[in-house]
């Protein structure tokens, strides 16, 4: 067997070195391709001829049109066990197997906390001032005794709640499925949606993107927040109404935002989030950690080996 295997979406060009790919030598040849994502026609031209494609999370969209344009494709492997950018039903209809990987569960909560601390203490402006030859330029905020509001108390939200408790913060949470009892089990106080936005000094988003959560943080919800509050989003961009958030930040209605995710990624060159002084923005690096990449790519190798042996594992759909 000699499969043609493509590894794409490797924006930092680290995939070839972060794990040992030689285990796939008995089943095929691995090619590391760059310059993704792209339009459908370009993707088809680049990827035709590959029987296996390994993708990193949701960087490239594998919709029905793209999948139909890749008649040789037999296996699609994604980092993570959920990928909204893959049309799994279309893949199944075309006889394409889709498999995933586990995730390192600490990466996203750690980045969330880094953003909370950096935004609160004005670290970006202070570091930039020092680098430019200056000195202190502002007054940092505080976390002890303040209220952290968590929108979505799942596995990531729970870890962020634990960090906040160590820092002496009061933690409140709400989601449509959260009960007061389950919140209490995590040492967190359940509140209503409106109370969450009204009381939070920091409001951190940790929902899964769905039709129910899309646009949930809208102009009305942002209007409930204190003018001194900050919004943090490391979940998914479309959960927040970006236009409403930009308006709140530009007008000073909201003190600031720390963001790792956006409605469209990569972020357009002229997007206000790139220039607003009260925004700390990072390029969707919540899952981009050494440990997570090792786990993703090692398990992608295992997925390909298992599929080639006729016993696929971690099947999606």
VMD Tcl script that draws the C-alpha trace (Angstrom):
set ca {
  {0.00 0.00 0.00}
  {1.32 3.45 -0.87}
  {-1.10 6.18 0.08}
  {-0.56 9.82 -0.81}
  {-1.07 11.70 2.47}
  {-1.34 15.50 2.73}
  {-0.85 17.45 5.95}
  {-2.30 20.94 5.46}
  {-3.19 24.04 7.53}
  {0.29 24.04 9.11}
  {0.46 27.82 9.40}
  {3.60 27.83 11.56}
  {5.28 25.08 9.48}
  {5.95 22.98 12.58}
  {3.99 19.80 11.77}
  {6.92 17.91 10.28}
  {9.05 18.37 13.39}
  {6.67 18.23 16.32}
  {6.17 14.43 16.03}
  {7.86 11.55 14.19}
  {5.90 10.78 11.02}
  {8.09 7.83 9.98}
  {5.48 5.42 11.33}
  {3.43 6.13 8.21}
  {6.21 5.06 5.84}
  {4.80 1.51 5.51}
  {1.41 2.83 4.36}
  {2.34 5.82 2.22}
  {4.14 9.07 1.59}
  {3.49 12.17 3.72}
  {3.48 15.61 2.08}
  {3.48 18.82 4.15}
  {1.61 21.51 2.21}
  {1.20 25.18 3.10}
  {-0.70 28.31 1.98}
  {-4.16 27.42 3.30}
  {-7.06 28.12 3.33}
  {-7.97 29.11 -0.23}
  {-10.96 29.18 -2.58}
  {-12.56 25.88 -3.57}
  {-11.06 25.70 -7.07}
  {-7.55 26.31 -5.74}
  {-8.03 23.74 -2.98}
  {-9.18 21.12 -5.49}
  {-6.16 21.79 -7.69}
  {-3.75 21.51 -4.75}
  {-5.31 18.47 -3.10}
  {-6.40 16.27 -6.00}
  {-4.57 12.97 -5.98}
  {-4.37 12.68 -2.21}
  {-6.19 9.75 -0.61}
  {-5.65 11.01 2.95}
  {-5.75 14.64 4.14}
  {-4.89 15.74 7.69}
  {-6.35 19.13 8.70}
  {-5.73 21.33 11.73}
  {-9.03 22.19 13.41}
  {-11.29 24.49 11.35}
  {-8.72 26.40 9.29}
  {-9.93 25.03 5.95}
  {-13.56 24.45 5.00}
  {-14.29 21.02 3.57}
  {-17.81 21.55 2.27}
  {-19.73 19.41 -0.21}
  {-18.32 21.23 -3.24}
  {-14.71 20.67 -2.19}
  {-15.28 17.06 -1.18}
  {-16.97 16.33 -4.52}
  {-13.94 17.79 -6.29}
  {-11.56 15.34 -4.60}
  {-12.53 11.91 -6.04}
  {-9.36 10.23 -4.71}
  {-9.99 11.29 -1.11}
  {-10.79 8.37 1.18}
  {-9.85 9.60 4.67}
  {-10.06 13.04 6.27}
  {-8.42 13.43 9.69}
  {-8.97 16.49 11.87}
  {-7.41 17.75 15.06}
  {-10.10 17.48 17.76}
  {-13.29 15.45 17.93}
  {-15.48 18.26 16.58}
  {-14.98 20.23 13.37}
  {-17.75 22.49 12.09}
  {-15.77 23.20 8.91}
  {-16.22 19.62 7.64}
  {-19.52 18.56 6.04}
  {-19.53 15.10 7.59}
  {-22.83 14.09 5.98}
  {-21.46 14.93 2.53}
  {-18.27 13.04 3.31}
  {-20.24 9.97 4.34}
  {-22.34 10.13 1.18}
  {-19.14 10.19 -0.88}
  {-17.62 7.28 1.02}
  {-15.02 9.43 2.79}
  {-14.15 8.41 6.35}
  {-13.72 11.26 8.86}
  {-11.69 10.71 12.04}
  {-10.63 13.01 14.87}
  {-8.24 13.20 17.79}
  {-8.37 13.95 21.48}
  {-7.29 17.38 22.73}
  {-4.94 18.56 25.46}
  {-7.49 20.04 27.83}
  {-5.34 22.72 29.49}
  {-4.34 24.83 26.46}
  {-7.52 26.89 26.03}
  {-8.11 27.61 29.74}
  {-4.48 28.70 30.17}
  {-4.69 31.11 27.22}
  {-8.00 32.45 28.55}
  {-6.39 33.26 31.87}
  {-3.36 34.81 30.19}
  {-5.67 37.15 28.25}
  {-7.67 38.03 31.37}
  {-4.52 38.95 33.29}
  {-2.84 40.79 30.40}
  {-5.94 42.86 29.64}
  {-6.60 43.66 33.29}
  {-3.04 44.83 33.98}
  {-2.69 46.70 30.65}
  {0.35 44.59 29.79}
  {0.34 45.20 26.03}
  {0.48 48.99 26.34}
  {3.03 48.87 29.16}
  {5.33 46.44 27.33}
  {5.05 48.44 24.10}
  {5.87 51.65 25.98}
  {8.99 50.15 27.50}
  {10.07 48.71 24.14}
  {9.65 52.15 22.56}
  {11.89 53.75 25.19}
  {9.14 54.93 27.52}
  {7.99 53.91 30.98}
  {4.64 53.58 32.80}
  {1.65 54.73 30.76}
  {-1.44 53.58 32.65}
  {-3.00 52.15 35.76}
  {-3.57 48.41 35.91}
  {-6.79 46.89 37.14}
  {-7.27 44.21 39.80}
  {-8.82 40.75 39.95}
  {-8.99 39.97 43.68}
  {-12.50 40.54 44.97}
  {-13.89 41.18 41.48}
  {-16.56 39.11 39.72}
  {-15.85 36.74 36.86}
  {-18.89 35.85 34.78}
  {-18.63 32.61 32.81}
  {-20.93 32.08 29.84}
  {-20.94 28.31 29.52}
  {-19.67 26.20 32.42}
  {-18.37 23.21 30.45}
  {-14.94 21.64 30.82}
  {-13.06 24.80 29.80}
  {-15.35 27.12 31.75}
  {-14.88 25.00 34.86}
  {-11.08 25.22 34.64}
  {-11.26 28.99 34.19}
  {-13.55 29.14 37.24}
  {-10.92 27.27 39.28}
  {-8.23 29.76 38.23}
  {-10.50 32.64 39.25}
  {-11.18 31.10 42.64}
  {-7.43 30.84 43.31}
  {-7.18 34.56 42.50}
  {-9.88 35.38 45.03}
  {-12.60 36.26 42.54}
  {-16.32 35.70 42.92}
  {-17.45 33.43 40.07}
  {-20.93 33.44 38.55}
  {-22.16 31.51 35.52}
  {-25.09 31.06 33.18}
  {-25.99 29.03 30.12}
  {-29.28 27.72 28.83}
  {-28.56 24.24 30.18}
  {-26.81 25.16 33.42}
  {-28.63 24.44 36.68}
  {-27.96 26.08 40.05}
  {-27.07 22.63 41.44}
  {-24.41 21.91 38.80}
  {-22.94 25.38 39.20}
  {-22.75 24.88 42.98}
  {-20.85 21.61 42.48}
  {-18.12 23.70 40.84}
  {-18.16 26.31 43.61}
  {-19.85 28.74 41.24}
  {-23.04 30.78 41.70}
  {-25.75 30.37 39.06}
  {-27.36 33.64 37.96}
  {-29.76 34.66 35.19}
  {-28.40 35.67 31.80}
  {-29.03 39.36 32.43}
  {-27.48 39.21 35.91}
  {-24.39 37.53 34.46}
  {-23.77 40.46 32.11}
  {-24.74 43.08 34.68}
  {-22.56 41.79 37.52}
  {-19.41 40.61 35.70}
  {-16.23 42.67 35.87}
  {-14.78 40.15 33.43}
  {-17.16 38.13 31.24}
  {-15.57 35.09 29.60}
  {-17.29 33.14 26.81}
  {-17.02 29.33 26.85}
  {-19.96 28.07 24.82}
  {-19.92 25.67 21.89}
  {-20.99 27.42 18.68}
  {-24.48 26.33 17.64}
  {-27.53 27.96 16.13}
  {-28.66 28.62 19.70}
  {-25.43 30.33 20.76}
  {-24.71 32.22 17.52}
  {-25.02 35.95 18.20}
  {-25.97 35.32 21.84}
  {-23.70 38.14 23.00}
  {-25.57 40.86 21.14}
  {-26.00 44.62 21.54}
  {-28.64 44.11 24.23}
  {-26.41 41.82 26.30}
  {-23.40 44.11 25.88}
  {-25.60 47.00 26.97}
  {-26.20 45.26 30.29}
  {-22.47 45.23 31.08}
  {-20.72 47.74 33.33}
  {-18.73 50.41 31.46}
  {-15.70 49.23 33.44}
  {-16.13 45.58 32.40}
  {-14.16 43.54 29.87}
  {-15.32 40.81 27.51}
  {-13.07 37.80 26.87}
  {-13.77 35.34 24.05}
  {-11.65 32.26 23.42}
  {-14.59 30.08 22.31}
  {-15.89 30.94 18.82}
  {-16.17 34.34 17.14}
  {-19.78 34.15 15.90}
  {-21.10 33.77 19.47}
  {-20.44 37.52 19.77}
  {-22.05 40.12 17.50}
  {-18.83 41.73 16.27}
  {-20.43 44.94 15.00}
  {-22.13 45.48 18.35}
  {-18.88 44.79 20.20}
  {-16.90 47.19 17.99}
  {-19.53 49.90 18.60}
  {-19.38 49.35 22.38}
  {-15.57 49.50 22.38}
  {-15.33 52.55 20.10}
  {-17.86 54.51 22.15}
  {-16.27 53.62 25.50}
  {-19.47 51.85 26.52}
  {-17.24 48.89 27.40}
  {-13.77 49.18 28.90}
  {-12.14 46.54 26.76}
  {-12.07 43.12 25.14}
  {-9.55 40.29 24.94}
  {-10.22 38.12 21.90}
  {-8.72 35.00 20.34}
  {-11.55 34.12 17.93}
  {-13.39 36.00 15.19}
  {-16.31 35.73 12.79}
  {-13.91 35.30 9.88}
  {-10.43 33.89 10.26}
  {-7.78 34.94 9.51}
  {-8.92 38.40 10.59}
  {-9.12 40.90 7.71}
  {-6.25 43.39 7.53}
  {-8.51 46.40 8.10}
  {-10.62 44.94 10.93}
  {-11.17 47.37 13.86}
  {-9.94 44.72 16.30}
  {-6.45 45.21 14.83}
  {-6.35 48.90 15.77}
  {-8.67 49.59 18.73}
  {-6.51 50.54 21.74}
  {-8.83 48.78 24.21}
  {-8.62 45.42 22.40}
  {-6.07 42.71 23.13}
  {-6.33 40.38 20.13}
  {-4.49 37.12 19.44}
  {-4.71 34.98 16.24}
  {-6.77 31.98 17.46}
  {-3.96 30.40 19.47}
  {-6.13 28.86 22.20}
  {-5.28 25.35 21.01}
  {-1.86 26.22 19.55}
  {0.40 24.78 22.24}
  {3.27 22.34 22.02}
  {1.50 19.66 24.03}
  {-1.73 19.99 22.07}
  {0.00 19.84 18.68}
  {1.92 16.73 19.75}
  {-1.33 15.07 20.77}
  {-3.18 16.13 17.61}
  {-0.50 14.98 15.17}
  {0.43 11.78 17.01}
  {-3.18 10.69 17.03}
  {-3.61 11.70 13.36}
  {-0.80 9.22 12.60}
  {-2.60 6.57 14.68}
  {-5.86 7.31 12.83}
  {-4.23 6.81 9.43}
  {-2.52 3.60 10.55}
  {-5.77 2.19 11.98}
  {-7.78 3.12 8.88}
  {-5.15 1.62 6.56}
  {-5.38 -1.60 8.61}
  {-9.15 -1.68 8.14}
  {-9.98 -0.81 11.76}
  {-10.67 2.94 11.86}
  {-10.65 4.67 15.26}
  {-12.06 7.96 16.61}
  {-14.62 8.04 13.81}
  {-16.73 11.20 13.50}
  {-20.32 11.27 12.26}
}
mol new
graphics top color blue
foreach p $ca { graphics top sphere $p radius 0.5 }
foreach p [lrange $ca 0 end-1] q [lrange $ca 1 end] { graphics top cylinder $p $q radius 0.2 }
display resetview
